[in-house]
Amino acid sequence: MNASGGPAEGEGSRPRFAPEWLELREPADAAARAPELLRPLRTALADRTGSPRPTVIRDLGCGTGSMGRWLAVRLPGPQHWILYDHDPALLARAGRGMPPAAADAGAVTATTERGDLARLTAAELAGTSLVTASALLDLLTRDEVAALAEACVGAGCPALFALSVAGRVELTPHEPFDAELTAAFNDHQRRTDGGRRLLGPDAAAAATAAFERCGAAVMTRPSPWRLGAKEAALTAEWLRGWVGAACEQRPELAARADAYLRRRLAACAAGELRVTVHHTDLLALPGPRPASG
């Protein structure tokens, strides 16, 4: 299960996400990302680039490329995106799906790279204008996040990390069992996987601390999924993954969870269920903090 509760297949110590799930969640991701961070990001990029050369953006764990599709058209000027993932099938989809032009019609180009994003160094980020990622930090360990912060700040590179799971969900109508499932799911997200202790809902706080230790200014904003009748397909898939992960962590919940899931799926199909899944967006800027106005 991924950090927001969706399905994932194991691939060594890294999950492999089904492209169908990533495509299903893309509209909710786009609606959730915090636009308030774009103004300070644009200011930082303008201060750091100051040349007609393309802005070089490295998108870590790019999946099918949803972050690139969302952000490229919201930033000005020519851009070159380096899409980074360990799954070649997802990389191929991401490379084909990038928009051709930026916010001001500047050209957008993209290349793909396969590798272990947790081992990036400042030297490898040399020449990079911005590091981005979406729904990634919660799948990393504390040491991996610290190393990523050191690499970004060492390269003088701003970083925008969207949709880190916050460990809180709200279902309407409420049921008392919601809280038990939430706690079990959060424990599942903090599990040790392949010898790696994942951060899960502690990721945004850990990343904030790591970047601040390196001298970066950090801004965070909420970026919740708000799922209603129009998002019924996503809500149903999320429910299955969320309940399944909770029961994987605490098998004794399974008997009650089966009936719970049937009720919730029926309410979802009837358009009667509303779900808020809380996330956090984080912007880290090496050097002085620009006005966020």
N, C-alpha and C positions, 0 to 999 in steps of 0.2 A: 504494500500500500504506500502511496506517496503521502507527502506531508499534509495535503488537503483531503486525504481520504480516498483518493482514486486508485485504480488498479495499477500494479506494476509487476513486472516479471524480474526475477533475480538474474544478474549477470556478474558472477563473482561477488565482490563487495559493493558493486554499484547496481542500483535498480535500472531496469530497462522499461520505459513507459510505452504503452501502446499508443500509436499515433492517433487512433480513434478517440482515446480519452483526452489527449492534448488538444485535438481539434474541438471536442465537445466543450471543453472548459475555456477556450480562447475568448469568446464574447464576454463571459463573466470576468475573466482576467482583465480584459481591456477596460471594462466598466469600473473595475475596482482600483486600478493603479492610481496613485495619488498625483494629480496634475499640479499640486502646489509645489512639488519639487522641481518642476521643469524650469521655472524662472531662474532660481539660483544655479541650476545646472547649465542653462544657456549662458549665463553671465560667466561662470567658471570656464566654460569652453572658449568663449570669446577672449577672455583674458589670457588663456594658455596657448591658443593656437595663433591668432593674429597673422595668418598667412592664407594665401589662396589654396594651399594644399588641402586635400580632403581630410576631414576629421576621421581618425581611425578608431573604430569602436569594436572592442572584442566582447562578444556575447558568450558567456560561459554557460555550458549546459543548455544550449539553445533549443533543444527539442525540435519542434517543427518550425521554429522561427517566429513565434508569436510576439516576443519582445521587440524584435527588429521591425516587424510590421507595425507595431504600435508606436515605437519611438522614432523611427526614421522620418516619418511624415510630420513629426512635431519638433524636429530640430532643423535649423537652416543650414545652407551651404552643402557643398559636395561631401559625401561620406563614403568611406570604405569600411564595410563590416567584415569582421573575421568571426565566423560562426563556429563555435567550439563545442564538441560533444564526443562521447565515446561510442555512440551508436551510428554506424554509417548510413542506415536507412533513414533515420531522422535527419541527419545532415543533408542528405540528398533532397528531402522535402523542403528543408529550411532554405537551401540555396536557390531552389526554384521559386520560392514564395515571397522573396523580398520585393518591396515596392521599388519602382524605377527612379523615383524622384523624391527629394526632400520637401520640407515645408515651403521653400521658396523656389522650387523646381530645380534645385541643384541635383546633379547626378548621384545616384546611390548604386554602388557596386558591392559585391560580396564574394568572398571565398570561404572555403570550409577547411577545418583542421580537426583531426581526430587525436585524442590523447587524454591524459589524466590532468584535469584542471586543478586538482588539489596540489600539484607540484609546480605550479607556475612561479617564476621568480621575477624580481625587478628587472633583471637583464632581458628576460623573455618579453617583458612588457614595454621595453624601450621603443619609443615611437608611437605608443598607443595613447590616444587622446582620452578615452573613456572605457572603463570596464563595466559591463552590465550583466545581470542575471535575473532570472525570474523563478520563484519557487525552488531555490537552490540551497540557500544557507542552512535550512533546517535539515538537510540531508548530509551535512558535513559535521566533522568533529570540531571541538574547541581548538585543537592544535591546527587543524586545516584552515579554520577561519582566521586564526592569528597569523598564519603564514601568508594567507591571501591578503590580509590587511597590510602586512609588512611589504609584500611585493607591490601592491598598488601605491602605497605612500612612497616607497623607495623609488618608484618610477615617476613620481609626481603626477599620478594618474587619478582623476576623480572616479568614483565608483557608485553606481546606482543599482541597488538590489531590491527588487520588487517581490511582494507577495510571500514574505516569510510567515509561516503559520504562527498564530499568537496563542493558541491553546484554549480559545474560547469559541463556543458555538451557541446559538440561540435558535431554538425551534418553537414555532407558534402554530398550533397550540402546544403549550408546555406539558411535559410528562415528568414525573419524579425520576424515572429511570434515565432521563437525559444526562443527569449529573454523573451517574456511575459510568455510563458509556464514555462520556467526555474524559473522565479521569483515566480510564483504562486505555483509551486511544492516545492520550498524551504520554502515558507510560510507554506505550508501543513506539511512539515517535522518538523517545529517549533511549531506546533499546541499544544493546551492543550487537552489531551486525558485522560479521567477518572480522571480529577483533576491534571494530571501530565503534566508539560510544557516540551515537548521533545526538545532535543538539535539540532537534525537534523544536518545541515552542520556546526554548531558551536561546534560539539562534539570534534574534534581533538584538537582545541585550548583550550577548557575547560579542557580536560583531561591533556594536557601538563601543564597548569597552576596548576591544582590540584596536580599532581605528583611532580612538582617542589616546591610547597609550603610545601610538605612533605619531601623535601630533596633529591628526586630522580633525577638522570640524565635522560634526555629524548632525544631521537632521533626520528625524523620523516622522512619518505620518501614517494614520490608519488607512488600510486599503481592503475593506471587507467585501466579500461576496455577499450580495443580497439576492437570494433566489426565491422566486415566486412561481406563479402558474406558467409564465412564459419560459421558465428554465426547468420545467418538469423533468426533462430527460437527463439533464445534468444533476438535478437534485436526487433522482432515483439512483443514478450511478454512484454519486457521492455517498448516499445513505448505505448502499451495499458495502462499499469499501470502508466506510467509517465504522459500521457495526462489525464487519468482518475483522478489522484490525483490533478492535476492542476485545473481541472474543478470542482472537489469537493470543492476546496478552493475558487475558483472564478467562480461561475456558469455562469456569463455573458460571459465567454470565450467559452462556449459550442458550440454555433452556428458556429463560425469559426473553432473550434477544430475538429469538425466532418469531415469537408472537408480536413483539414490539416492531420488528422490521415489516411484518405483514401489514400491521396497522398504519405505519408511517407511509409505506408504498401505496396503500389504498388511498390515503389522504392526499398524497402527492398526485396520483392519477386523477383524483377528483378536483384538483386545483385548490385544495383547502390547506395545504402546508406551506409555511414560509420558513426559510432557513437563512440565518446570517452566520457566515464563517469568517471569523476575524483574522486579518493578516496585518503585517507591518511593512511599509516601504522605507528604505533607508538610503540616504545620500551622504557620502563621505567625500570631503573636499580637502586635499592637502593645502596648507597655507591658510591665509586669512579667509574668513567666512563672508561671502557676499550677502547683500541685503536680500531678504526673502519676500519683503513687501507684500 
